[in-house]
């Protein structure tokens, strides 16, 4: 009996509830309609790696109570940077350095100048995409070393491709960092109550810089992976990634105001979304209708925040009844 | 008149002025009034130095291109001033209105098309507004979700195909209509600015929106029906996006679901460059109009000087960051 109360207490603390519910619902639907999904899990994992990787980096920034809209443009720009350099190793290094620089610029505007991160990274969204267009001459850049790209797409350990392995590596690193290290725990304090974090002596500015560096580098890593898989860098790449990665994090229970949520939640959210998309694709549902599904799930996820739902419904009812009593007067 | 409206928009809900150094005052002036100076300066620069700018055909081309995005930005100013960041779903709304304007009027006449479009705009405004205003959900995520849903429905129903208006049809004649040398779309833009400017500056609703944007808690305690206010702001944005869709469709006499890609952040860019604060409360419709003119003239100059799409994007990104940095630094200096 006491075990049950402890279990309940643990569950109440977790934020992944809705993501788990969605994942279970999607899996049940998959068993019922398209059991083929379970034999084609490589496709699923490939999709998770695409949406999920950017979402993982984004989670670190959102936990701090900030936003990074520049991730998709960072992805595109680092891909182009990488493809423009003939030597593959040097290209990868340069691409990751691009992400690092982007993170530094973002945090400069947010921390030093003091602009809202939403706007600073909005400016970077335009500027970096523009830079990707200028650098590429507005056309896809072919990778010089196509063999590297082909080797990258081959399974490395068992059926797992390097892309999937990298994704889980980043996931594990961020999971340990945010839940087991002191600096990672301080991310939650900064996002949960900025003033309290300052008062207890947490170096808030340094934590913010670190957060933007993480999302910048992870986004550029996604750009590298994307370029290797396609053996070409497209300056328009990643335009849908921004929206999908936000969706994964939000469905995963990461609170947009900061301070609440987990990397695990983002992983489950990305997993649920990806399986859903694969199931729908296999059942022959058009991409357009898939978007309607994803949008509806996102809308339900954001308005069904369990801690606030009851208050919201009563507000709505209150407002409606007030207008009804007023109408005759 | 322009100057007085501008001053009013700044004075109304801001904090009490603090004594400031001369440097801070200069910076504050640039942050507050800079957009007027910069816009006029840019136009003068273009007339004097840029070949081919000061011709009737070029100026009317600038207006043709500015009108749809400008009308979206004018309406979205209400959402921004109510401290709800932006409405991403205008992308879906503009394209939907354009497709309805041509697709439905081909089948059932233009009046039916306008009626259907109004219903669709109201649905968008209500869904976004109720989710943000009553469920207190984050506007970015809510409108992101309605973008997915809306574009999905539009592409599904339209099959992603391009709709053409008939040659010499009413849509085409509206798109080519001019009053003197002024294209009809420019007149619609100015008319929308006058109407929306009046609503924001002179009505109780407009005042409530601005006070709610400055301080949500205070507005709520003062008895403002905040939920309805947010719904109202989103409905205004949706109706403006609908008008923009009509203008866009009439301009080319075609409509396709991808025709308004990027309108979300481009409209927000014009609003921010105009000097409306995304923290809510501060800003005006006139500022947005100036921001639209500034961005359009700058883009036109870049195009005339042979710069590509990439450099235009870099310029817009840099402008956003500069505009907001000046504002942030000015406030920091005033505070210290």
Boltz contact constraints between the chains, C-beta under 6 A:
constraints:
  - contact:
      token1: [A, 113]
      token2: [B, 325]
      max_distance: 6.0
  - contact:
      token1: [A, 113]
      token2: [B, 328]
      max_distance: 6.0
  - contact:
      token1: [A, 114]
      token2: [B, 328]
      max_distance: 6.0
  - contact:
      token1: [A, 115]
      token2: [B, 324]
      max_distance: 6.0
  - contact:
      token1: [A, 115]
      token2: [B, 328]
      max_distance: 6.0
  - contact:
      token1: [A, 119]
      token2: [B, 278]
      max_distance: 6.0
  - contact:
      token1: [A, 119]
      token2: [B, 324]
      max_distance: 6.0
  - contact:
      token1: [A, 123]
      token2: [B, 317]
      max_distance: 6.0
  - contact:
      token1: [A, 123]
      token2: [B, 320]
      max_distance: 6.0
  - contact:
      token1: [A, 123]
      token2: [B, 321]
      max_distance: 6.0
  - contact:
      token1: [A, 126]
      token2: [B, 313]
      max_distance: 6.0
  - contact:
      token1: [A, 126]
      token2: [B, 316]
      max_distance: 6.0
  - contact:
      token1: [A, 126]
      token2: [B, 317]
      max_distance: 6.0
  - contact:
      token1: [A, 127]
      token2: [B, 314]
      max_distance: 6.0
  - contact:
      token1: [A, 127]
      token2: [B, 317]
      max_distance: 6.0
  - contact:
      token1: [A, 127]
      token2: [B, 318]
      max_distance: 6.0
  - contact:
      token1: [A, 129]
      token2: [B, 313]
      max_distance: 6.0
  - contact:
      token1: [A, 130]
      token2: [B, 310]
      max_distance: 6.0
  - contact:
      token1: [A, 130]
      token2: [B, 313]
      max_distance: 6.0
  - contact:
      token1: [A, 130]
      token2: [B, 314]
      max_distance: 6.0
  - contact:
      token1: [A, 133]
      token2: [B, 309]
      max_distance: 6.0
  - contact:
      token1: [A, 133]
      token2: [B, 310]
      max_distance: 6.0
  - contact:
      token1: [A, 134]
      token2: [B, 310]
      max_distance: 6.0
  - contact:
      token1: [A, 243]
      token2: [B, 144]
      max_distance: 6.0
  - contact:
      token1: [A, 250]
      token2: [B, 141]
      max_distance: 6.0
  - contact:
      token1: [A, 256]
      token2: [B, 138]
      max_distance: 6.0
  - contact:
      token1: [A, 288]
      token2: [B, 152]
      max_distance: 6.0
  - contact:
      token1: [A, 288]
      token2: [B, 155]
      max_distance: 6.0
  - contact:
      token1: [A, 288]
      token2: [B, 156]
      max_distance: 6.0
  - contact:
      token1: [A, 289]
      token2: [B, 156]
      max_distance: 6.0
  - contact:
      token1: [A, 291]
      token2: [B, 148]
      max_distance: 6.0
  - contact:
      token1: [A, 291]
      token2: [B, 152]
      max_distance: 6.0
  - contact:
      token1: [A, 292]
      token2: [B, 149]
      max_distance: 6.0
  - contact:
      token1: [A, 292]
      token2: [B, 152]
      max_distance: 6.0
  - contact:
      token1: [A, 294]
      token2: [B, 148]
      max_distance: 6.0
  - contact:
      token1: [A, 295]
      token2: [B, 145]
      max_distance: 6.0
  - contact:
      token1: [A, 295]
      token2: [B, 148]
      max_distance: 6.0
  - contact:
      token1: [A, 295]
      token2: [B, 149]
      max_distance: 6.0
  - contact:
      token1: [A, 296]
      token2: [B, 149]
      max_distance: 6.0
  - contact:
      token1: [A, 298]
      token2: [B, 145]
      max_distance: 6.0
  - contact:
      token1: [A, 299]
      token2: [B, 145]
      max_distance: 6.0
  - contact:
      token1: [A, 302]
      token2: [B, 137]
      max_distance: 6.0
  - contact:
      token1: [A, 302]
      token2: [B, 141]
      max_distance: 6.0
  - contact:
      token1: [A, 302]
      token2: [B, 142]
      max_distance: 6.0
  - contact:
      token1: [A, 303]
      token2: [B, 131]
      max_distance: 6.0
  - contact:
      token1: [A, 303]
      token2: [B, 135]
      max_distance: 6.0
  - contact:
      token1: [A, 303]
      token2: [B, 137]
      max_distance: 6.0
  - contact:
      token1: [A, 312]
      token2: [B, 134]
      max_distance: 6.0
  - contact:
      token1: [A, 312]
      token2: [B, 135]
      max_distance: 6.0
  - contact:
      token1: [A, 315]
      token2: [B, 134]
      max_distance: 6.0
  - contact:
      token1: [A, 316]
      token2: [B, 134]
      max_distance: 6.0
  - contact:
      token1: [A, 319]
      token2: [B, 227]
      max_distance: 6.0
